[in-house]
Amino acid sequence: MTERPPGRLEAVLRARRDNGQKLLVPYLMGGLGEEWPAVLEAVAAAGADAVEVGIAFSDPMIDGQTIQEASVRALAGGATPERVVASLASADVGGTPLVVMTYYNIIARAGEHRMAQSLAESGVSGAIVPDLPADEIDSWQAEAFAAGLDTVLLAAPTTPDARLKMIAGKASGFLYAVGVMGVTGERTKLAESALEIARRCKEASDLPVLVGVGVTTPEQAVTICRVADGVVVGSALVRRLLDGEGPDGAAELVGSFRKVLDAAFSTA
Amino acid sequence: MTALGDLMREPSPSGRFGEYGGRFVPESLVPACQELERAFRLAWADPSFRGELDHLLRTYGGRPTPVTECHRLSEELGLRILLKREDLNHTGSHKLNNVIGQALLARRMGKSRLVAETGAGQHGVATATAAALFGMECTVYMGAVDVARQELNVFRMNLLGATVRPVESGSKTLKDAINETLRDWVATVETTHYCLGSVMGPHPYPFLVRELQRVVGEEARSQCRQVLGDADPDIVVACVGGGSNAAGTFAGFVDSGARLVGVEAAGGAAMGHGIPGVVHGMRSKFLQDEEGQILEAESISAGLDYPGIGPEHAQLGDAGRAEYGQASDEEVLAAFRLLARTEGILPALEPCHGLAWIVREAGRSIPRGSAVLLTMSGRGDKDVALVLEHSR
């Protein structure tokens, strides 16, 4: 299944992981606010190992209120897959890998082949499609591989071991460990399930394992990274953007995660 | 393409009906869908489960529902019209068939809480009823627009002990209620069963709900034979939102010679204007724009206000075994009055779509003298206030 060299996303994350660094992947919504490309560039410069960029969908079923609100605003602001992808092509992210996150209907409507090609041509190196589970991934993955894109897969606390193996065998880029049973959103308390699923993913796979959903503070990220290889920070960042902060505020948040993670896991 | 003889049987192992169906849900929900499929298959093959379901549907639900021959309406239209009276079920619609089955299944799986989406409120009321009957907790998600136009059903659900959560996101109707119910279920899946109300969503729901509604078509088939002197109706008609009463009805007639017709709301005609896509866990046909954003359906009847359709209907339509027509709000209101005046039945606005199509096609694509079965999927008490508003 993964009889191909890893894509650039996976190569970059693996190299940094193997170098002892913890991985930080912030999420932002494409088309949220006019200066969102500047936010993307600022976040990349503030120490992100990769940046996840959402393409808004009208019916984001796994997302909580923060990302839902961001989707509504992005769509109202005229965000389309084409415009978002075009902005990615022209953004200066200094070589930071970009991962697009969107729902499968956006891909199906464009056509899997066309979407994979257009993402790759715009410099994107991976995709996360949360409503496309491992059982349904094959036709998209064939197109993604052909275009050189990694396809990140989710593993959930309820995923049984045998299934986790199957998912790990199909995933590329990184393994996205869903830290808590629930929708995306900030959580004040770190779920025990986050550490447990991170541990199980690490056992099942050699891929970089990043925990997402519910990662809100740098301190939580440190706790998670005692087991996992890194974290995805979504709603905590998007909340700031919804509250009106721009590139500086976004960079400040990402920078604070970077600093605390690096200090806690210093290899020096 | 699927051979006609294979239609409305088992979906493929991945839950496909032809190219439609499947299980497009986040990983967090995949194990729950798998567990539900296993539990359903075991239960459905278990005579004690089937016996208990049958007993409840009879002694609590009021099955079998009759088939009524409509003499005055038939005369007016020049047809022979039969109604399958699902409006006479407890709670007033066919929805009870499904929820009693799913509540029994939930209990068997050790779940203590039901969540459900509702449009018109019929499925919400039915779920709240089953929850009360089995002593389960119940939360029903309902679009804020629907909460406003179906106030009485909200009160009914409250009386039955359910919590109704108005959904303010998106178009604030059925599709958004489904999103919100899925979001609840992701967080509560250990204790909670999602009691989905139609033949839609991720596998196994389209299959499971069709099987639980099959009783409608099977009863109707043998009842029609009694009325029609051992013959099947020429045409079998049912309204379609997600399509559960139509799926249950068609399941009883798919291997007959009857012409099968599903009727959609003109403002929510996924078969009429939809494009294949993947939403709410299934590949089917959806009203959507160039980019794949889902459009808002618009209909006088909250129960048909859905921009998609169950995957098996998409297959039946593509295979040419069923056809899908449309009815406008005006035609529907006229049909409502017609049935009330000629037969003394106040129908729900949803099945009035089927009747409106029959009225329009009588003497056109329906030859005079044809025997036509219409599934009267629900009673109209919930809609009387709305009809009053429209008659001013």
Interface residues (C-beta under 8 A of the other chain):
Chain A: F57 S58 D59 P60 M61 I62 G64 Q68 V72 L75 T80 P81 E82 Y104 N105 I106 I107 A108 R109 A110 P130 D131 L132 P133 A134 D135 E136 L153 L154 A155 A156 P157 T158 T159 P160 R163 I167 V178 M181 G182 V183
Chain B: S14 G22 R23 F24 V25 P26 E27 S28 V30 P31 A32 S169 G170 K175 D176 N179 L182 R183 V186 A187 T188 V189 E190 I275 P276 G277 V278 V279 H280 G281 R283 F286 Q288 E290 E291 G292 Q293 I294
